[in-house]
């Protein structure tokens, strides 16, 4: 889960979000508790490091072992191995 949080932060421009599995708890048709996105940390690294991380992860798809996943429709980043 922590590894996924880091990858998510890279995808979110460095912002680390608290993971959650449900949007709300409802009992007898009434909202008991509601959950939403929460920022845990505004920035996990410098902008320069973020640019380098994205380049590396995108390179896995454009030049590396995940080349078969590349599509002209959108940018894909990945980590293999």
C-alpha positions as CSV (number, residue, x, y, z in Angstrom):
1,X,0.0,0.0,0.0
2,X,2.9,2.4,0.8
3,X,4.5,1.7,-2.5
4,X,1.3,2.5,-4.3
5,X,0.9,5.7,-2.3
6,X,4.3,6.8,-3.6
7,X,3.5,6.1,-7.2
8,X,0.2,7.9,-6.7
9,X,2.0,10.9,-5.3
10,X,4.3,11.0,-8.4
11,X,1.2,10.9,-10.6
12,X,-0.4,13.7,-8.5
13,X,2.4,16.1,-9.0
14,X,4.1,15.2,-5.7
15,X,0.9,15.4,-3.5
16,X,0.5,12.3,-1.2
17,X,-3.1,11.4,-0.5
18,X,-4.5,9.2,2.3
19,X,-6.0,6.0,0.7
20,X,-9.6,5.2,1.4
21,X,-11.8,2.3,0.2
22,X,-15.4,3.7,0.7
23,X,-17.0,7.0,0.1
24,X,-19.6,6.7,2.8
25,X,-21.3,4.6,5.5
26,X,-25.1,4.6,5.2
27,X,-27.4,3.0,7.7
28,X,-31.1,2.7,7.1
29,X,-30.8,5.2,4.2
30,X,-29.1,7.8,6.4
31,X,-25.5,8.9,6.0
32,X,-23.6,7.9,9.1
33,X,-20.1,8.9,8.0
34,X,-18.7,10.3,4.8
35,X,-15.1,10.0,3.6
36,X,-13.2,12.0,1.0
37,X,-9.7,12.7,-0.3
38,X,-7.3,13.9,2.3
39,X,-3.8,15.3,1.6
40,X,-1.2,13.7,3.8
41,X,1.7,15.7,2.4
42,X,1.7,18.5,-0.2
43,X,5.0,17.5,-1.7
44,X,7.0,14.3,-1.3
45,X,10.0,15.6,-3.3
46,X,11.4,18.5,-5.2
47,X,10.0,19.4,-8.6
48,X,13.3,18.4,-10.2
49,X,13.2,14.9,-8.6
50,X,9.5,14.6,-9.7
51,X,10.4,15.4,-13.3
52,X,13.2,12.8,-13.2
53,X,10.9,10.1,-11.7
54,X,8.3,10.7,-14.3
55,X,10.8,10.5,-17.1
56,X,12.1,7.2,-15.8
57,X,8.7,5.7,-15.3
58,X,7.5,6.8,-18.7
59,X,10.7,5.5,-20.3
60,X,9.8,2.0,-19.2
61,X,6.8,2.2,-21.6
62,X,8.4,4.2,-24.4
63,X,11.8,2.6,-24.5
64,X,11.9,-0.3,-22.0
65,X,10.4,-3.7,-21.4
66,X,6.8,-2.4,-21.5
67,X,6.9,-1.0,-25.0
68,X,3.9,-3.1,-26.0
69,X,1.8,-1.0,-23.7
70,X,2.5,2.3,-25.5
71,X,-0.5,4.1,-27.1
72,X,-0.9,7.4,-28.9
73,X,-4.1,8.1,-26.9
74,X,-2.4,9.0,-23.6
75,X,0.9,8.8,-21.7
76,X,1.6,5.7,-19.7
77,X,4.2,5.3,-17.0
78,X,5.2,2.0,-15.4
79,X,7.6,-0.1,-13.4
80,X,8.4,-3.6,-14.4
81,X,10.5,-6.3,-12.8
